[in-house]
Amino acid sequence: MSASLIPGLAALLALLPTLLLGRAGTEYASRRVFWACLVAFVVGPVSFAALLQGEGWRTGLGPALWLAVAASASLFAMLAAGSAAARRLAPLLAAYLLLVGILALAWQHLPSRPLRSSDWPAWLPVHIAVAVIAYGLLTIAAVAGTAVVVQERALRRRAPTSFTRSLPSIADGEALQLRLLVAVEVLLGLTVVSGFVVNRGQAGVWFALDHKTILSLLAFAVIGGLLLLHLRLGVSGRRMARFALVAYLLLTLAYPGVKLVTDLLIGPRA
């Protein structure tokens, strides 16, 4: 994995311009410099994630984290193209993805063998693609919820800063988070169903009682319960953000968390 150190560092550096310029929020929304930074924000992680997966689907923690960073950055760029509120999340999201990228680079030394396409069971590519998109959107939703919490605290203390002013308003952050959670719930449902199909093809059973399945179902239930509470009781603000963060934690334990345990305690496997 040492050969991937330099391109990995380059991918990290590609996140920095958005971290530094994105905090200006709407000031850069119509300027070429912001969008140039956003291109680097996407191209860097996506190129490195593709490099890591070039020999086949790698199952280790490092490649999985880089894939999550690449998916989150790409989905954010799509959202930013049509939403000023999403653009204002750039500083928080860039900071978080930079941290994840650093952790991913630190775990690159762990060996992992590729799972080649000829070894893939039916529906596995679809299952992986839907799961990655769901995780990327939930990452952005969790960041949006964090922005809401930060804004509420600043409002309560009556001490706004240049940083909080660059974030979406509480109403805009909540609306964005809600839309993302609805999309994540649908995608998680598809992920669970496609997972059943994959299990049927691999093991001959529809339901495998493993950690990933249980945690994914719990995340699906938490988001579904949150959406129901919002619809019936108007739950919003910090409470909605906390529910979203719990769901994100569960899904993180389901995917990167399982890979961490596998790499450390069990050893790499396909």
BALOBA-1460 file (C-alpha; in Angstrom, 3 decimals):
// residues 270
<rec num="1" residu="m" x="0.000" y="0.000" z="0.000"/>
<rec num="2" residu="s" x="3.026" y="2.277" z="0.253"/>
<rec num="3" residu="a" x="2.792" y="2.941" z="-3.487"/>
<rec num="4" residu="s" x="-0.562" y="4.612" z="-2.882"/>
<rec num="5" residu="l" x="0.768" y="7.045" z="-0.274"/>
<rec num="6" residu="i" x="1.561" y="9.889" z="-2.682"/>
<rec num="7" residu="p" x="-1.747" y="9.745" z="-4.612"/>
<rec num="8" residu="g" x="-3.497" y="9.420" z="-1.243"/>
<rec num="9" residu="l" x="-1.851" y="12.581" z="0.033"/>
<rec num="10" residu="a" x="-2.786" y="14.297" z="-3.233"/>
<rec num="11" residu="a" x="-6.419" y="13.285" z="-2.663"/>
<rec num="12" residu="l" x="-6.270" y="14.804" z="0.823"/>
<rec num="13" residu="l" x="-4.808" y="18.025" z="-0.513"/>
<rec num="14" residu="a" x="-7.627" y="18.202" z="-3.063"/>
<rec num="15" residu="l" x="-10.066" y="18.611" z="-0.165"/>
<rec num="16" residu="l" x="-8.279" y="21.632" z="1.308"/>
<rec num="17" residu="p" x="-9.384" y="24.361" z="-1.152"/>
<rec num="18" residu="t" x="-13.058" y="23.684" z="-0.410"/>
<rec num="19" residu="l" x="-12.309" y="23.640" z="3.301"/>
<rec num="20" residu="l" x="-10.641" y="27.044" z="3.049"/>
<rec num="21" residu="l" x="-12.922" y="28.753" z="0.530"/>
<rec num="22" residu="g" x="-16.198" y="26.984" z="1.175"/>
<rec num="23" residu="r" x="-16.617" y="28.709" z="4.531"/>
<rec num="24" residu="a" x="-17.394" y="31.892" z="2.636"/>
<rec num="25" residu="g" x="-20.761" y="30.338" z="1.746"/>
<rec num="26" residu="t" x="-22.826" y="32.193" z="-0.796"/>
<rec num="27" residu="e" x="-20.044" y="34.719" z="-1.369"/>
<rec num="28" residu="y" x="-18.384" y="32.117" z="-3.591"/>
<rec num="29" residu="a" x="-21.575" y="30.477" z="-4.842"/>
<rec num="30" residu="s" x="-21.473" y="32.244" z="-8.205"/>
<rec num="31" residu="r" x="-17.714" y="32.555" z="-8.575"/>
<rec num="32" residu="r" x="-15.556" y="30.324" z="-10.703"/>
<rec num="33" residu="v" x="-13.038" y="29.913" z="-7.887"/>
<rec num="34" residu="f" x="-15.590" y="28.124" z="-5.701"/>
<rec num="35" residu="w" x="-16.583" y="25.715" z="-8.448"/>
<rec num="36" residu="a" x="-12.951" y="25.113" z="-9.360"/>
<rec num="37" residu="c" x="-12.342" y="24.153" z="-5.741"/>
<rec num="38" residu="l" x="-15.380" y="21.907" z="-5.832"/>
<rec num="39" residu="v" x="-14.056" y="20.125" z="-8.929"/>
<rec num="40" residu="a" x="-10.838" y="19.329" z="-7.053"/>
<rec num="41" residu="f" x="-12.969" y="18.320" z="-4.044"/>
<rec num="42" residu="v" x="-14.607" y="15.623" z="-6.188"/>
<rec num="43" residu="v" x="-11.862" y="14.600" z="-8.612"/>
<rec num="44" residu="g" x="-9.209" y="13.995" z="-5.941"/>
<rec num="45" residu="p" x="-11.080" y="11.414" z="-3.817"/>
<rec num="46" residu="v" x="-12.879" y="9.830" z="-6.800"/>
<rec num="47" residu="s" x="-9.599" y="9.304" z="-8.694"/>
<rec num="48" residu="f" x="-7.882" y="7.774" z="-5.688"/>
<rec num="49" residu="a" x="-10.848" y="5.546" z="-4.835"/>
<rec num="50" residu="a" x="-10.888" y="4.335" z="-8.450"/>
<rec num="51" residu="l" x="-7.136" y="3.671" z="-8.270"/>
<rec num="52" residu="l" x="-7.560" y="1.543" z="-5.158"/>
<rec num="53" residu="q" x="-10.353" y="-0.465" z="-6.785"/>
<rec num="54" residu="g" x="-8.566" y="-0.774" z="-10.129"/>
<rec num="55" residu="e" x="-7.591" y="-4.452" z="-9.704"/>
<rec num="56" residu="g" x="-11.018" y="-5.493" z="-8.458"/>
<rec num="57" residu="w" x="-13.329" y="-4.697" z="-5.570"/>
<rec num="58" residu="r" x="-11.184" y="-4.341" z="-2.435"/>
<rec num="59" residu="t" x="-12.821" y="-5.196" z="0.857"/>
<rec num="60" residu="g" x="-10.403" y="-3.546" z="3.303"/>
<rec num="61" residu="l" x="-11.141" y="-0.619" z="5.595"/>
<rec num="62" residu="g" x="-8.922" y="1.897" z="3.780"/>
<rec num="63" residu="p" x="-10.530" y="1.434" z="0.338"/>
<rec num="64" residu="a" x="-13.991" y="1.414" z="1.948"/>
<rec num="65" residu="l" x="-13.386" y="4.737" z="3.676"/>
<rec num="66" residu="w" x="-12.018" y="6.320" z="0.497"/>
<rec num="67" residu="l" x="-15.067" y="5.094" z="-1.382"/>
<rec num="68" residu="a" x="-17.274" y="6.745" z="1.247"/>
<rec num="69" residu="v" x="-15.320" y="10.005" z="0.900"/>
<rec num="70" residu="a" x="-15.583" y="9.888" z="-2.912"/>
<rec num="71" residu="a" x="-19.313" y="9.153" z="-2.815"/>
<rec num="72" residu="s" x="-20.031" y="11.901" z="-0.282"/>
<rec num="73" residu="a" x="-18.006" y="14.469" z="-2.239"/>
<rec num="74" residu="s" x="-19.676" y="13.553" z="-5.542"/>
<rec num="75" residu="l" x="-23.195" y="13.614" z="-4.117"/>
<rec num="76" residu="f" x="-22.480" y="16.913" z="-2.385"/>
<rec num="77" residu="a" x="-21.375" y="18.471" z="-5.663"/>
<rec num="78" residu="m" x="-24.679" y="17.425" z="-7.242"/>
<rec num="79" residu="l" x="-26.613" y="18.935" z="-4.349"/>
<rec num="80" residu="a" x="-24.515" y="22.116" z="-4.352"/>
<rec num="81" residu="a" x="-25.287" y="22.668" z="-8.029"/>
<rec num="82" residu="g" x="-28.944" y="23.259" z="-7.188"/>
<rec num="83" residu="s" x="-29.032" y="24.320" z="-3.553"/>
<rec num="84" residu="a" x="-27.491" y="27.353" z="-1.863"/>
<rec num="85" residu="a" x="-28.152" y="25.722" z="1.520"/>
<rec num="86" residu="a" x="-26.103" y="22.699" z="0.475"/>
<rec num="87" residu="r" x="-23.259" y="24.927" z="-0.693"/>
<rec num="88" residu="r" x="-23.079" y="26.454" z="2.761"/>
<rec num="89" residu="l" x="-22.269" y="23.018" z="4.204"/>
<rec num="90" residu="a" x="-18.938" y="22.991" z="2.356"/>
<rec num="91" residu="p" x="-16.737" y="23.914" z="5.356"/>
<rec num="92" residu="l" x="-18.193" y="21.288" z="7.685"/>
<rec num="93" residu="l" x="-18.322" y="18.526" z="5.086"/>
<rec num="94" residu="a" x="-14.806" y="19.230" z="3.818"/>
<rec num="95" residu="a" x="-13.429" y="19.165" z="7.366"/>
<rec num="96" residu="y" x="-15.158" y="15.880" z="8.123"/>
<rec num="97" residu="l" x="-14.120" y="14.197" z="4.874"/>
<rec num="98" residu="l" x="-10.557" y="15.368" z="5.415"/>
<rec num="99" residu="l" x="-10.579" y="13.631" z="8.799"/>
<rec num="100" residu="v" x="-12.014" y="10.439" z="7.276"/>
<rec num="101" residu="g" x="-9.431" y="10.608" z="4.488"/>
<rec num="102" residu="i" x="-6.602" y="10.868" z="7.011"/>
<rec num="103" residu="l" x="-7.944" y="7.816" z="8.848"/>
<rec num="104" residu="a" x="-8.307" y="5.949" z="5.558"/>
<rec num="105" residu="l" x="-4.730" y="6.731" z="4.606"/>
<rec num="106" residu="a" x="-3.553" y="5.551" z="8.017"/>
<rec num="107" residu="w" x="-5.225" y="2.172" z="7.415"/>
<rec num="108" residu="q" x="-3.842" y="1.728" z="3.900"/>
<rec num="109" residu="h" x="-1.076" y="-0.565" z="5.172"/>
<rec num="110" residu="l" x="-3.554" y="-3.306" z="6.058"/>
<rec num="111" residu="p" x="-3.585" y="-6.012" z="3.366"/>
<rec num="112" residu="s" x="-6.772" y="-6.686" z="1.432"/>
<rec num="113" residu="r" x="-7.278" y="-8.842" z="-1.613"/>
<rec num="114" residu="p" x="-9.533" y="-7.794" z="-4.466"/>
<rec num="115" residu="l" x="-12.851" y="-9.489" z="-5.151"/>
<rec num="116" residu="r" x="-12.875" y="-9.770" z="-8.926"/>
<rec num="117" residu="s" x="-16.036" y="-9.326" z="-10.965"/>
<rec num="118" residu="s" x="-16.005" y="-13.016" z="-11.885"/>
<rec num="119" residu="d" x="-16.399" y="-13.821" z="-8.188"/>
<rec num="120" residu="w" x="-19.342" y="-11.480" z="-7.662"/>
<rec num="121" residu="p" x="-22.668" y="-13.124" z="-6.873"/>
<rec num="122" residu="a" x="-25.723" y="-11.867" z="-8.718"/>
<rec num="123" residu="w" x="-27.021" y="-8.460" z="-7.595"/>
<rec num="124" residu="l" x="-23.890" y="-7.679" z="-5.563"/>
<rec num="125" residu="p" x="-22.868" y="-4.664" z="-7.729"/>
<rec num="126" residu="v" x="-26.363" y="-3.214" z="-7.389"/>
<rec num="127" residu="h" x="-26.359" y="-3.840" z="-3.645"/>
<rec num="128" residu="i" x="-22.964" y="-2.138" z="-3.222"/>
<rec num="129" residu="a" x="-23.889" y="0.851" z="-5.392"/>
<rec num="130" residu="v" x="-27.156" y="1.533" z="-3.552"/>
<rec num="131" residu="a" x="-25.504" y="1.091" z="-0.147"/>
<rec num="132" residu="v" x="-22.672" y="3.494" z="-1.007"/>
<rec num="133" residu="i" x="-25.105" y="6.162" z="-2.261"/>
<rec num="134" residu="a" x="-27.248" y="5.766" z="0.861"/>
<rec num="135" residu="y" x="-24.191" y="6.117" z="3.106"/>
<rec num="136" residu="g" x="-22.955" y="9.165" z="1.201"/>
<rec num="137" residu="l" x="-26.321" y="10.922" z="1.470"/>
<rec num="138" residu="l" x="-26.595" y="10.060" z="5.154"/>
<rec num="139" residu="t" x="-23.124" y="11.546" z="5.668"/>
<rec num="140" residu="i" x="-24.311" y="14.841" z="4.189"/>
<rec num="141" residu="a" x="-27.538" y="14.651" z="6.225"/>
<rec num="142" residu="a" x="-25.518" y="14.162" z="9.418"/>
<rec num="143" residu="v" x="-23.361" y="17.166" z="8.531"/>
<rec num="144" residu="a" x="-26.514" y="19.215" z="7.862"/>
<rec num="145" residu="g" x="-27.813" y="18.183" z="11.278"/>
<rec num="146" residu="t" x="-24.528" y="19.207" z="12.878"/>
<rec num="147" residu="a" x="-24.851" y="22.614" z="11.209"/>
<rec num="148" residu="v" x="-28.355" y="22.983" z="12.678"/>
<rec num="149" residu="v" x="-27.049" y="22.187" z="16.167"/>
<rec num="150" residu="v" x="-24.215" y="24.714" z="15.784"/>
<rec num="151" residu="q" x="-26.644" y="27.389" z="14.590"/>
<rec num="152" residu="e" x="-29.075" y="26.748" z="17.436"/>
<rec num="153" residu="r" x="-26.316" y="27.041" z="20.017"/>
<rec num="154" residu="a" x="-25.082" y="30.300" z="18.500"/>
<rec num="155" residu="l" x="-28.639" y="31.648" z="18.460"/>
<rec num="156" residu="r" x="-29.232" y="30.637" z="22.056"/>
<rec num="157" residu="r" x="-26.022" y="32.316" z="23.172"/>
<rec num="158" residu="r" x="-26.675" y="35.320" z="20.935"/>
<rec num="159" residu="a" x="-23.070" y="35.067" z="19.771"/>
<rec num="160" residu="p" x="-22.952" y="34.396" z="16.023"/>
<rec num="161" residu="t" x="-19.529" y="34.134" z="14.424"/>
<rec num="162" residu="s" x="-18.265" y="34.368" z="10.861"/>
<rec num="163" residu="f" x="-18.292" y="30.568" z="10.826"/>
<rec num="164" residu="t" x="-21.930" y="30.229" z="11.900"/>
<rec num="165" residu="r" x="-22.960" y="32.956" z="9.461"/>
<rec num="166" residu="s" x="-21.461" y="30.902" z="6.637"/>
<rec num="167" residu="l" x="-23.633" y="27.887" z="7.523"/>
<rec num="168" residu="p" x="-27.217" y="27.365" z="6.337"/>
<rec num="169" residu="s" x="-29.956" y="28.918" z="8.437"/>
<rec num="170" residu="i" x="-31.698" y="26.603" z="10.885"/>
<rec num="171" residu="a" x="-34.767" y="26.353" z="8.641"/>
<rec num="172" residu="d" x="-32.724" y="25.676" z="5.511"/>
<rec num="173" residu="g" x="-30.537" y="23.122" z="7.298"/>
<rec num="174" residu="e" x="-33.562" y="21.262" z="8.650"/>
<rec num="175" residu="a" x="-35.286" y="21.232" z="5.259"/>
<rec num="176" residu="l" x="-32.162" y="19.905" z="3.537"/>
<rec num="177" residu="q" x="-31.623" y="17.281" z="6.204"/>
<rec num="178" residu="l" x="-35.235" y="16.126" z="5.949"/>
<rec num="179" residu="r" x="-35.071" y="15.713" z="2.168"/>
<rec num="180" residu="l" x="-31.850" y="13.756" z="2.462"/>
<rec num="181" residu="l" x="-33.264" y="11.484" z="5.170"/>
<rec num="182" residu="v" x="-36.276" y="10.635" z="3.009"/>
<rec num="183" residu="a" x="-33.939" y="9.668" z="0.157"/>
<rec num="184" residu="v" x="-31.723" y="7.658" z="2.517"/>
<rec num="185" residu="e" x="-34.716" y="5.762" z="3.904"/>
<rec num="186" residu="v" x="-35.785" y="4.714" z="0.405"/>
<rec num="187" residu="l" x="-32.233" y="3.695" z="-0.529"/>
<rec num="188" residu="l" x="-31.729" y="1.799" z="2.724"/>
<rec num="189" residu="g" x="-34.914" y="-0.124" z="2.016"/>
<rec num="190" residu="l" x="-33.533" y="-1.062" z="-1.400"/>
<rec num="191" residu="t" x="-30.206" y="-1.969" z="0.206"/>
<rec num="192" residu="v" x="-31.886" y="-4.333" z="2.655"/>
<rec num="193" residu="v" x="-33.945" y="-5.984" z="-0.100"/>
<rec num="194" residu="s" x="-30.944" y="-6.356" z="-2.432"/>
<rec num="195" residu="g" x="-28.956" y="-7.742" z="0.522"/>
<rec num="196" residu="f" x="-31.591" y="-10.434" z="0.960"/>
<rec num="197" residu="v" x="-31.260" y="-11.322" z="-2.724"/>
<rec num="198" residu="v" x="-27.459" y="-11.510" z="-2.454"/>
<rec num="199" residu="n" x="-27.717" y="-13.739" z="0.628"/>
<rec num="200" residu="r" x="-30.124" y="-15.995" z="-1.212"/>
<rec num="201" residu="g" x="-27.643" y="-16.371" z="-4.062"/>
<rec num="202" residu="q" x="-24.632" y="-16.911" z="-1.774"/>
<rec num="203" residu="a" x="-25.943" y="-18.965" z="1.129"/>
<rec num="204" residu="g" x="-29.340" y="-20.145" z="-0.058"/>
<rec num="205" residu="v" x="-31.160" y="-18.208" z="2.679"/>
<rec num="206" residu="w" x="-32.924" y="-14.860" z="2.462"/>
<rec num="207" residu="f" x="-31.911" y="-13.510" z="5.852"/>
<rec num="208" residu="a" x="-28.421" y="-13.667" z="7.377"/>
<rec num="209" residu="l" x="-28.352" y="-12.655" z="11.041"/>
<rec num="210" residu="d" x="-25.010" y="-10.824" z="10.968"/>
<rec num="211" residu="h" x="-23.864" y="-7.505" z="12.415"/>
<rec num="212" residu="k" x="-24.132" y="-5.621" z="9.135"/>
<rec num="213" residu="t" x="-27.715" y="-6.692" z="8.535"/>
<rec num="214" residu="i" x="-28.848" y="-5.977" z="12.090"/>
<rec num="215" residu="l" x="-27.212" y="-2.540" z="12.221"/>
<rec num="216" residu="s" x="-28.576" y="-1.623" z="8.772"/>
<rec num="217" residu="l" x="-32.085" y="-2.583" z="9.852"/>
<rec num="218" residu="l" x="-31.682" y="-0.544" z="13.038"/>
<rec num="219" residu="a" x="-30.573" y="2.490" z="11.012"/>
<rec num="220" residu="f" x="-33.568" y="1.999" z="8.708"/>
<rec num="221" residu="a" x="-35.875" y="1.832" z="11.753"/>
<rec num="222" residu="v" x="-34.349" y="4.926" z="13.385"/>
<rec num="223" residu="i" x="-34.734" y="7.036" z="10.249"/>
<rec num="224" residu="g" x="-38.246" y="5.729" z="9.651"/>
<rec num="225" residu="g" x="-39.193" y="6.512" z="13.240"/>
<rec num="226" residu="l" x="-37.697" y="9.981" z="12.947"/>
<rec num="227" residu="l" x="-39.643" y="10.737" z="9.773"/>
<rec num="228" residu="l" x="-42.830" y="9.514" z="11.444"/>
<rec num="229" residu="l" x="-42.202" y="11.652" z="14.526"/>
<rec num="230" residu="h" x="-41.558" y="14.658" z="12.313"/>
<rec num="231" residu="l" x="-44.780" y="14.056" z="10.420"/>
<rec num="232" residu="r" x="-46.935" y="13.430" z="13.489"/>
<rec num="233" residu="l" x="-45.304" y="15.554" z="16.204"/>
<rec num="234" residu="g" x="-43.216" y="18.045" z="14.253"/>
<rec num="235" residu="v" x="-39.905" y="16.855" z="15.709"/>
<rec num="236" residu="s" x="-37.148" y="19.086" z="14.343"/>
<rec num="237" residu="g" x="-34.015" y="20.981" z="15.269"/>
<rec num="238" residu="r" x="-31.565" y="19.358" z="17.631"/>
<rec num="239" residu="r" x="-33.786" y="16.334" z="18.226"/>
<rec num="240" residu="m" x="-33.948" y="15.556" z="14.522"/>
<rec num="241" residu="a" x="-30.200" y="16.084" z="14.204"/>
<rec num="242" residu="r" x="-29.502" y="13.706" z="17.077"/>
<rec num="243" residu="f" x="-31.698" y="10.983" z="15.551"/>
<rec num="244" residu="a" x="-29.873" y="11.455" z="12.239"/>
<rec num="245" residu="l" x="-26.489" y="11.174" z="13.952"/>
<rec num="246" residu="v" x="-27.589" y="7.975" z="15.706"/>
<rec num="247" residu="a" x="-28.635" y="6.508" z="12.346"/>
<rec num="248" residu="y" x="-25.315" y="7.584" z="10.833"/>
<rec num="249" residu="l" x="-23.423" y="5.949" z="13.700"/>
<rec num="250" residu="l" x="-25.356" y="2.701" z="13.199"/>
<rec num="251" residu="l" x="-24.662" y="2.672" z="9.470"/>
<rec num="252" residu="t" x="-21.005" y="3.502" z="10.085"/>
<rec num="253" residu="l" x="-20.763" y="0.558" z="12.463"/>
<rec num="254" residu="a" x="-22.528" y="-1.600" z="9.873"/>
<rec num="255" residu="y" x="-20.126" y="-0.867" z="7.015"/>
<rec num="256" residu="p" x="-16.715" y="0.647" z="7.916"/>
<rec num="257" residu="g" x="-17.076" y="-0.646" z="11.480"/>
<rec num="258" residu="v" x="-17.454" y="-4.265" z="10.391"/>
<rec num="259" residu="k" x="-14.485" y="-3.863" z="8.040"/>
<rec num="260" residu="l" x="-12.399" y="-2.447" z="10.903"/>
<rec num="261" residu="v" x="-13.102" y="-5.499" z="13.059"/>
<rec num="262" residu="t" x="-12.459" y="-7.802" z="10.098"/>
<rec num="263" residu="d" x="-9.119" y="-6.194" z="9.246"/>
<rec num="264" residu="l" x="-7.871" y="-6.040" z="12.839"/>
<rec num="265" residu="l" x="-9.161" y="-9.238" z="14.440"/>
<rec num="266" residu="i" x="-10.026" y="-11.651" z="11.653"/>
<rec num="267" residu="g" x="-7.759" y="-10.623" z="8.811"/>
<rec num="268" residu="p" x="-8.645" y="-9.662" z="5.240"/>
<rec num="269" residu="r" x="-11.181" y="-11.709" z="3.398"/>
<rec num="270" residu="a" x="-13.205" y="-11.339" z="0.236"/>
